[in-house]
Amino acid sequence: MDFSQAVTLPYQAERWQPSPAAGVWRYPLEREAAESGHVTSLVRFEPGAAFPEHAHPLGEEFWVLEGTFSDENGDHAAGSYVRHPPGSRHRAFSREGCVIFVKLNQFEPADDAVRVVVEKQGLWLTGEHGFRRLALHRYGGVNTSLLEFAEGGRFPACCYRDGLEILVLEGELSDGSARFGARSWLRLPPMSVPALQASGHTRLWVRTGHLTRARPVSQVM
């Protein structure tokens, strides 16, 4: 939870942990407290598993990696990005099973937009540095997007200035000394200067601009 420090976590399948709900597993990335506050994790639902109704004091967002995630608002298949605003509640479940990347209690209080972006319906923009980008959300200088490198390439240096968070969706990133495959997670503080390189076809979930003012919150979910 020290946002001034770089954290790089290659994916390790043995790090999955059971949650309080039967059939729901967690893969911790950053967590302020056992069941509250600032949380970033992977979550896996076995077929038919459900998580009881719960609140999001400062919001929830998730990206569906596999399967279909469901709640009272509908079904969200792989390739969906969903935001629930501060103060929202829901009961989560999956009929067929799913894996999601989820972030809890990390919104600005006024960032209250309900938002769903489906990757296959989104508008991808092609950049001049060999990748294309799909915007997922933007608020107060914080940008969340997907980046896709068709044939590898250098990660854009402009993204490092105000902090950078990456989840590798497909392919591989390298910083010159370590390699990060699918489901690896990196958090780099403001003004970091690593030289991240994508190898071959690589897709990334990326957030920039949020670590300059990131602070843990201590509100019960």
C-alpha positions as CSV (number, residue, x, y, z in Angstrom):
1,M,0.0,0.0,0.0
2,D,3.0,2.3,-0.3
3,F,2.2,4.0,-3.6
4,S,5.6,5.6,-3.8
5,Q,7.2,2.2,-4.4
6,A,7.2,0.1,-7.5
7,V,5.4,-3.3,-7.3
8,T,5.7,-5.9,-10.0
9,L,3.9,-9.2,-9.6
10,P,4.4,-11.9,-12.2
11,Y,1.3,-14.2,-12.2
12,Q,1.6,-17.3,-9.9
13,A,-1.3,-19.7,-9.9
14,E,-0.6,-20.8,-6.3
15,R,-1.4,-17.3,-4.9
16,W,-5.2,-17.8,-5.2
17,Q,-7.0,-17.7,-1.8
18,P,-10.5,-18.6,-0.7
19,S,-12.9,-15.7,0.0
20,P,-15.6,-15.7,2.7
21,A,-18.1,-16.9,0.0
22,A,-18.0,-20.6,-1.1
23,G,-16.7,-21.0,-4.6
24,V,-15.3,-17.5,-4.9
25,W,-11.5,-17.1,-4.9
26,R,-9.2,-14.1,-4.7
27,Y,-5.8,-13.3,-6.0
28,P,-4.6,-10.3,-3.9
29,L,-2.6,-7.4,-5.6
30,E,-3.1,-4.5,-3.2
31,R,-5.4,-4.5,-0.1
32,E,-5.7,-1.9,2.7
33,A,-7.6,-4.1,5.1
34,A,-9.0,-7.6,5.3
35,E,-12.6,-6.8,4.1
36,S,-12.6,-3.0,3.6
37,G,-10.9,0.0,2.0
38,H,-8.7,0.2,-1.1
39,V,-8.5,-3.2,-2.9
40,T,-7.2,-4.4,-6.2
41,S,-7.4,-8.1,-7.0
42,L,-8.3,-10.9,-9.4
43,V,-11.5,-12.7,-8.4
44,R,-12.5,-16.2,-9.7
45,F,-16.1,-17.5,-9.4
46,E,-16.7,-21.2,-9.8
47,P,-19.8,-22.1,-11.8
48,G,-22.9,-21.2,-9.8
49,A,-20.9,-19.3,-7.1
50,A,-22.2,-16.1,-5.6
51,F,-21.0,-13.3,-3.4
52,P,-23.5,-11.8,-0.9
53,E,-24.9,-8.3,-1.4
54,H,-22.3,-5.7,-0.5
55,A,-21.7,-1.9,-0.7
56,H,-19.0,0.1,-2.5
57,P,-18.5,3.3,-0.4
58,L,-16.1,4.7,-3.0
59,G,-17.1,2.7,-6.1
60,E,-16.2,-0.5,-7.8
61,E,-14.9,-1.3,-11.3
62,F,-14.0,-4.5,-13.0
63,W,-12.8,-6.0,-16.2
64,V,-14.1,-9.5,-17.2
65,L,-11.2,-11.7,-18.2
66,E,-13.0,-15.0,-18.7
67,G,-16.6,-16.3,-18.6
68,T,-19.6,-14.2,-17.7
69,F,-20.1,-12.1,-14.5
70,S,-23.6,-11.3,-13.4
71,D,-25.5,-9.1,-11.0
72,E,-28.8,-7.3,-10.7
73,N,-27.8,-5.1,-13.6
74,G,-27.3,-7.9,-16.1
75,D,-24.7,-10.2,-17.5
76,H,-21.2,-9.1,-18.5
77,A,-19.2,-11.3,-20.8
78,A,-15.4,-11.5,-21.2
79,G,-14.2,-8.2,-22.7
80,S,-16.5,-6.0,-20.6
81,Y,-15.5,-3.1,-18.4
82,V,-18.0,-2.0,-15.7
83,R,-18.1,0.8,-13.2
84,H,-20.4,1.0,-10.2
85,P,-20.5,4.5,-8.5
86,P,-19.8,5.4,-4.9
87,G,-22.5,4.2,-2.6
88,S,-23.8,1.5,-4.9
89,R,-24.6,-2.1,-3.8
90,H,-25.0,-5.4,-5.6
91,R,-25.0,-9.2,-5.3
92,A,-22.5,-10.8,-7.6
93,F,-22.7,-14.3,-9.2
94,S,-21.7,-16.3,-12.2
95,R,-23.7,-19.2,-13.7
96,E,-20.9,-20.6,-15.9
97,G,-17.9,-19.3,-13.8
98,C,-15.7,-16.3,-14.5
99,V,-12.5,-14.4,-13.7
100,I,-12.5,-10.7,-13.2
101,F,-9.9,-8.0,-12.4
102,V,-11.6,-5.7,-9.8
103,K,-10.7,-2.4,-8.0
104,L,-12.7,-1.3,-5.0
105,N,-13.0,2.1,-3.2
106,Q,-10.7,4.0,-5.4
107,F,-13.0,6.6,-7.0
108,E,-13.1,10.3,-6.3
109,P,-16.5,10.9,-4.6
110,A,-17.7,13.0,-7.5
111,D,-16.7,10.4,-10.1
112,D,-20.2,8.9,-10.0
113,A,-20.8,7.8,-13.6
114,V,-22.3,4.4,-14.2
115,R,-20.3,3.0,-17.2
116,V,-20.2,-0.1,-19.2
117,V,-17.7,-0.5,-22.1
118,V,-17.8,-3.7,-24.3
119,E,-14.5,-4.1,-26.0
120,K,-15.8,-5.5,-29.3
121,Q,-18.2,-2.5,-29.6
122,G,-15.6,0.1,-28.7
123,L,-13.9,2.7,-30.8
124,W,-10.2,1.7,-31.1
125,L,-7.8,4.5,-32.0
126,T,-4.5,3.8,-33.7
127,G,-1.4,5.5,-32.3
128,E,1.8,6.5,-34.1
129,H,3.9,4.2,-31.9
130,G,2.7,0.8,-33.2
131,F,-0.2,0.2,-30.9
132,R,-3.9,1.0,-30.7
133,R,-6.0,2.2,-27.8
134,L,-9.5,1.8,-26.5
135,A,-10.6,4.4,-23.9
136,L,-12.5,2.9,-21.0
137,H,-12.9,5.9,-18.6
138,R,-11.4,9.3,-17.9
139,Y,-11.9,11.6,-14.9
140,G,-9.8,14.3,-13.3
141,G,-6.7,13.5,-15.2
142,V,-6.9,9.8,-14.5
143,N,-7.2,7.7,-17.7
144,T,-8.1,4.0,-18.0
145,S,-7.7,2.2,-21.3
146,L,-6.7,-0.9,-23.2
147,L,-3.6,-0.9,-25.3
148,E,-2.9,-3.5,-28.0
149,F,0.4,-4.1,-29.7
150,A,0.0,-6.2,-32.8
151,E,3.7,-7.0,-33.2
152,G,5.3,-5.8,-30.0
153,G,6.9,-2.5,-29.3
154,R,8.0,0.0,-26.7
155,F,5.5,1.1,-24.1
156,P,4.9,4.9,-24.5
157,A,7.1,6.9,-22.2
158,C,4.6,9.7,-21.7
159,C,2.5,7.4,-19.5
160,Y,5.0,7.1,-16.7
161,R,4.9,10.7,-15.5
162,D,2.0,10.6,-13.0
163,G,2.1,6.9,-12.1
164,L,1.2,3.8,-14.1
165,E,-0.7,0.6,-13.4
166,I,-0.8,-2.3,-15.8
167,L,-2.5,-5.7,-16.0
168,V,-1.2,-7.9,-18.8
169,L,-4.2,-9.4,-20.5
170,E,-2.4,-11.3,-23.3
171,G,1.2,-11.6,-24.5
172,E,4.2,-10.4,-22.5
173,L,5.9,-7.3,-21.2
174,S,9.6,-7.1,-20.3
175,D,11.5,-4.4,-18.3
176,G,14.9,-5.7,-19.4
177,S,15.5,-7.9,-16.4
178,A,12.1,-9.6,-15.9
179,R,9.2,-10.9,-18.0
180,F,5.6,-10.5,-17.2
181,G,3.1,-12.8,-18.9
182,A,-0.7,-12.8,-18.8
183,R,-2.3,-11.7,-15.5
184,S,0.9,-10.2,-14.3
185,W,0.4,-6.8,-12.5
186,L,2.7,-3.8,-12.3
187,R,2.3,-0.5,-10.4
188,L,5.0,2.1,-11.0
189,P,5.1,5.4,-9.1
190,P,5.2,8.9,-10.6
191,M,8.4,9.7,-12.5
192,S,9.4,6.1,-13.0
193,V,11.6,5.5,-16.0
194,P,11.6,1.8,-16.9
195,A,11.8,0.7,-20.5
196,L,8.8,-1.6,-20.8
197,Q,8.8,-3.6,-24.1
198,A,5.9,-5.7,-25.4
199,S,6.8,-8.9,-27.1
200,G,4.7,-10.0,-30.0
201,H,0.9,-9.6,-29.8
202,T,0.3,-8.0,-26.4
203,R,-2.8,-6.5,-24.8
204,L,-2.8,-4.5,-21.6
205,W,-5.3,-2.9,-19.2
206,V,-3.6,0.4,-18.3
207,R,-4.3,3.3,-15.8
208,T,-2.3,6.5,-15.7
209,G,-2.4,9.7,-13.6
210,H,-3.8,8.3,-10.4
211,L,-0.8,7.7,-8.2
212,T,0.1,11.3,-7.7
213,R,-2.8,11.7,-5.2
214,A,-3.7,8.1,-4.4
215,R,-4.4,7.5,-0.7
216,P,-5.8,4.5,1.0
217,V,-9.4,4.8,2.3
218,S,-10.7,3.2,5.5
219,Q,-14.4,2.7,4.9
220,V,-16.2,-0.5,5.5
221,M,-17.5,-2.2,2.3
